[in-house]
Every structure is written in structure tokens, then in C-alpha cells.
Amino acid sequence: MSYLSRSQKFNLLRIAVSLMLLALYFTLNSLYKLNLCYTLLILTAAYIISGCDVLYEALRNIFRGKLLDENFLMSIATVGAFALGDYSEAVAVMVFYQVGELFQSYAVGKSRRSIAELMDICPEYANVYCDGVLKSVEPNEVNVGDIIVVKPGEKIPLDGIVQKGTSRLDTSSITGESVSSYISEGDTVYSGSINLNSLLEIKVTKTYENSTVSKILELVEEASFNKSKSENFITAFSKVYTPIVVGFALALALIMPIFLGAFSLWLKRALIFLVVSCPCALVISVPLSFFAAIGCASSRGILIKGSNWLELLGKAQTVVFDKTGTLTRGNFTITSCNPADGVDTEALLFAASACEYFSDHPIANVIKEASPIKYPEKISGFENFAGLGVKAVYEGKIFRCGNEKYISSYVKCGFEVADAPSVVYVCEDNRFLGCIVVSDEIKPQSKEIFQDLTKFGISSAILTGDRQSSAAYVARELGCTDVRSELLPEDKTSELQKIIASKSKGRSVVYVGDGINDAPVLAMADVGIAMGSLGSDAAIEAADIVIMDDDISKISFAYSLCRKTNKIVRQNVAFAIGIKLLVMVFAAIGYSNMWAAIFADVGVAVLAILNSFRCFKN
């Protein structure tokens, strides 16, 4: 009862009173054979208590020009039953229809509460110093560069960088990760996280409308607009189905008596036909299943932008992965330096860091840390060649570093390093200086996801701009046989097009990337999944599904949830349409009564809703 809203509790009370009156009628009638006056008194009271809102909505919709909805169908069927003297059946239809509506309301409310838990990440205020006094203001009033104070137990209202203090953060509402994380000065923090321990002073880096929490809420709110094919089918089906069945009911009531007589008999069959035909089970259960699944996924830190993407992920045939930052951590370390003859290690690192000074690539950063350049103003002529390497001029010397293909077009590479994850070759003018071996740790969950995909019967592939030996190393470690390396950005697009062209009809291709430099392929795939994209605007914009932390194994959960949801939707559609058609045929030929109609309408709706409840858990 605590989970019911006030209106739901009131409706439950109305149903209980109506059922008691109905039970009272059957009891008294079996004992004393009630006359018509007492029968009408008890059953009319039960009917009005249970169906007053339905009658009101039906009447109001008539004046609005909306005739063919479930309120109209229920009203016509039950009023007609009363006119024919089937008083108890009329009351039963209305009462059990309200039972189905209560189940629907509770199911939708449960799913909304799941979404509301996610919405609870929305901060209500931000603490800002104004003239030396700490004041609470609306988060949207805080500007970039302002210093905000977050006390223990408070939500972080805006994205920023910690200026003072150390603490632990609960990011479960964003990432689904239950383990808190330690942060200190200089660390980036995201809105919606909860400060657990100590006072923090944070410099704001994004306005509220551009913050992580705002982006998440925007995604959840927009998810309902991206409907699946199943939902669109049910909407279109209902628009055609309802007028057709009403037409059949009119034919039964008005045309059949002309040829066969017995007007009251055919009218009763028409009323039963109308009760059965109400499309509640379909209209309720299909959207509810998808809505529940999206809520379930969001609680795990997986944001699905709409039920269409949920449906497509459940039909995946191939999952294509980016390598760096997706299958690997993107935390590079220098494994070894291999200078050419006559070149020392310091000179090799110096040349490489000069090349990489203006680059933000993860490999460039680790090289710069190993040999920082003291005089960046002496570096000029910087050029970046996507997927190949970079060039820079330092004191008249032209330095180049990159993959073997790039460097070998200028000088002969002295040697090749086999079975190395990543190798950066370096040259000065026309002189080969050597190479630097850089390793990138494979995420522990990466092997797990490839094993899961094999178990699901889904093929996998890796597309990367890295050299062949690096890509082959990762693929071998993960057990992937389809790896395509040394791809420029445009090459990735063409390779993905080939994979999409080879898919089976009705199946989909999924691309998983870091969401920053993979936007074109994320958008091209049937389903684009952005990994490790906490705070990444590019990922949120480009991807169809966003996993808000770095746990790639959540793809397995998302796929299982989507496949299960699609199965439940198919079950509900087949069950509801099958039972209704069967009972409608029996009603038309006189082998069905009002109680069978109640089951075909309310019973089927309740069973379909209960089946949809399974989408809340996976």
C-alpha cells in the first residue's frame, strides 16, 4: 500500500466496495431470490461506484470528437448489458476493467519511480561565496570559473575541478558503480555525485545546462520520443483495429438481426464483442516493457536514448569495437626505448617529445612526460597526419614520429619490433633515430565481453588506427579473429560500411567506441555505444547508448536485457491478439459470454502487464 499513490488507493477502495456489493448481491440472491428493485439498487450502486470516471471520460470524449477509445467501448458495452438485463455482468465488466487499470497505473508508477531515482541526481542548490558569505543559490546561477563549496553528504551541483580538499565520492547514480572513488586536488568531478567525507572546494568548468547531470536528465526525458518499431506498430495497429472491430460489432447488432432475427441475442453478442475488442493489453504492455527496461538499464549506469535502440541492440549480429580507450585503458607507459646506432636514449626521447609537444594523444602525453621540452617557443611547423604521425621543426631540424608506414616514406627504418602493442618510430631529417615501444593495458573486462559475445552467438570485430602488430596483439589476447588495423578515420567508415552491408536482414551492427574521435562511425552503426564517457559531450551526442563508466562488461547486461525485453514484447503481442481474436470469433457465433469477455479484456491485460514486470529485473 505504501507504494500506491493517493489516487491509486482511492481507486482500490472503489474496487473493493464494488466487489463487496457484487458479492452481497450474489449472496442475497442465492438465499432470497432478490426482486428487480433490490437487484437494481445494489448493482447500480456498484456500477456507479466502479465506473463513474469511465462514464464521465467517455461522455467528455464524445464532445471532443474522440469516440473510439477504451472508455467509450466499456461504457457502450456495460450500458448495453444493463439495458438487456445482464446487470451483474455489466458490473463485473466495469469492476474488472478498473482492476486492469489499477494494475496498469501501478506498473507505470513503478517504472516512473525507477526513473525518478535517476532523476534524484538533480542537485537543488549550490554553495557559493558572495562577499565572503557562503550562500545557497540555484545551480543555473553559477558561472564557469566560480568556486563552489560542497559539504559532506551533499550532491555536487556542477562539473568542476577540485581546488581544495580530499574526499570519497559516490558516483553510483551516474555510473551504476557501487564502490566509492577517492578524489583530491586537481581531480575532475561530475555533477550528480555525492560527497561522502570532507568539505570540498571546486572550480566550476561547465554551466548547469552543459553539466553531466543535465545531459543525463535530458537523455532520459527524450528517450520516450524514440519509439521502437513494436511501439509504432501497436500505435498504427490500434488506429486501424479499433474502428474495424466497432464496425463488426455494429454489423452484429444491426445487420444480422435483419436476416436471422433475435435482435436482443445479436445485440448481446455485439456487446461481448466490444468488451473483448478493447486493445488495452497491447497499448499498455508494449510501451511499459520498453519503459521498464530503460529504467532498469539507467539504474546500472546505462543510458538508452529510446526504445528503438533497445530493440535494435537485442537484434545484434555483429559488435565492432574501437581499440584504444575502449578495449584498452588508454593509460600508456613506455616499455622500452630502442635507439639506432650512434643515437642515445635521451636524444631519441627528445626528438619524439619535440614532435608530440602540441599533440594531446595519450601516447604523446606519455612521451612528453618522459622527456619534457624546456623551450616550446623554439618548436614550429607542427603538423598532424591523422592515423600516421606528426611532424615538428626544432631549431631548423625536422623531426617526425609515427607508425612505420609514415616514417619509412622518409627514411629506412633500421629495425622492426615484433609482438609489441604500440611502437613509435622517430626520425630527424633523413636520419632514423630509433623507436619507442609503448604499451597500453587491456581492460580486464574486455576478455569477458568477447567470451560473452561468442556465447550469445554474436560475431565481433576490431577497427583501429594502430599498427598491425599492436592490433594483432590485442586481438590475440581477447580471442578476436576479425581485426582491421592502420585505418585512417575515413577507412574506419568504409570498413564499417562493409560490415553493415554483410549483415542479415532484421539484424543489426553495433559499434562501441570512446565517443570522442569515433563520432562518424558511432552515428553510422545501427546502434552506437559510447564507453567510458562520463562527462564527454561528444559521446553523449554521438551515441545511441551511453555507458557512463569504463565497464565494458555492461554491454553483456544491456544486450541480455534488450533481448529479454524484445522476447517479452513478442509474447505479449502474440498472446493478446491471439486470445482476443479467438474469443471474438466465439462471441460472434454465440459460444462466448460476458465472463469470457472479461477474461479476454482485463485478464489478458493483467497477464501482459505482469509479464512486462519482468523487464524491471534481468
C-alpha positions, 0 to 999 in steps of 0.5 A: 500500500505504501507504494500506491499513490493517493489516487491509486488507493482511492481507486482500490477502495472503489474496487473493493466496495464494488466487489463487496456489493457484487458479492452481497448481491450474489449472496442475497440472491442465492438465499432470497431470490432478490426482486428487480428493485433490490437487484437494481439498487445494489448493482447500480450502486456498484456500477456507479461506484466502479465506473463513474470516471469511465462514464464521465471520460467517455461522455467528455470524449464524445464532445471532443470528437474522440469516440473510439477509445477504451472508455467509450467501448466499456461504457457502450458495452456495460450500458448495453448489458444493463439495458438487456438485463445482464446487470451483474455482468455489466458490473463485473465488466466495469469492476474488472476493467478498473482492476486492469487499470489499477494494475496498469497505473501501478506498473507505470508508477513503478517504472516512473519511480525507477526513473525518478531515482535517476532523476534524484541526481538533480542537485537543488542548490549550490554553495557559493561565496558572495562577499565572503558569505557562503550562500545557497543559490540555484545551480543555473546561477553559477558561472564557469570559473566560480568556486563552489563549496560542497559539504559532506553528504551533499550532491555536487551541483556542477562539473568542476575541478577540485581546488581544495580538499580530499574526499570519497565520492559516490558516483553510483547514480551516474555510473551504476558503480557501487564502490566509492572513488577517492578524489583530491586536488586537481581531480575532475568531478561530475555533477550528480555525485555525492560527497561522502567525507570532507568539505570540498572546494571546486572550480566550476568548468561547465554551466548547469545546462552543459553539466553531466547531470543535465545531459543525463536528465535530458537523455532520459526525458527524450528517450520516450520520443524514440519509439521502437518499431513494436511501439509504432506498430501497436500505435498504427495497429490500434488506429486501424483495429479499433474502428474495424472491430466497432464496425463488426460489432455494429454489423452484429447488432444491426445487420444480422438481426435483419436476416436471422432475427433475435435482435436482443441475442445479436445485440448481446453478442455485439456487446461481448464483442466490444468488451473483448475488442478493447486493445488495452493489453497491447497499448499498455504492455508494449510501451511499459516493457520498453519503459521498464527496461530503460529504467532498469538499464539507467539504474546500472549506469546505462543510458538508452536514448529510446526504445528503438535502440533497445530493440535494435541492440537485442537484434545484434549480429555483429559488435565492432569495437574501437581499440584504444580507450575502449578495449584498452585503458588508454593509460600508456607507459613506455616499455622500452626505448630502442635507439639506432646506432650512434643515437642515445636514449635521451636524444631519441626521447627528445626528438619524439617529445619535440614532435608530440609537444602540441599533440594531446594523444595519450601516447604523446602525453606519455612521451612528453612526460618522459622527456619534457621540452624546456623551450616550446617557443623554439618548436614550429611547423607542427603538423598532424597526419591523422592515423600516421604521425606528426611532424615538428621543426626544432631549431631548423631540424625536422623531426617526425614520429609515427607508425612505420608506414609514415616514417619509412616514406622518409627514411629506412627504418633500421629495425622492426619490433615484433609482438609489441602493442604500440611502437613509435618510430622517430626520425630527424631529417633523413636520419632514423633515430630509433623507436619507442615501444609503448604499451597500453593495458587491456581492460580486464573486462574486455576478455569477458565481453568477447567470451560473452559475445561468442556465447550469445552467438554474436560475431565481433570485430576490431577497427583501429588506427594502430599498427598491425602488430599492436592490433594483432596483439590485442586481438590475440589476447581477447580471442578476436579473429576479425581485426582491421588495423592502420585505418585512417578515420575515413577507412574506419567508415568504409570498413564499417560500411562493409560490415553493415552491408554483410549483415542479415536482414532484421539484424543489426551492427553495433559499434562501441567506441570512446565517443570522442574521435569515433563520432562518424562511425558511432552515428553510422552503426545501427546502434552506437555505444559510447564507453567510458564517457562520463562527462564527454559531450561528444559521446553523449551526442554521438551515441545511441547508448551511453555507458557512463563508466569504463565497464565494458562488461555492461554491454553483456547486461544491456544486450541480455536485457534488450533481448529479454525485453524484445522476447517479452514484447513478442509474447505479449503481442502474440498472446493478446491478439491471439486470445482476443481474436479467438474469443471474438470469433466465439462471441460472434457465433454465440459460444462466448459470454460476458465472463469470457469477455472479461477474461479476454479484456482485463485478464489478458491485460493483467497477464501482459502487464505482469509479464512486462514486470519482468523487464524491471529485473534481468 
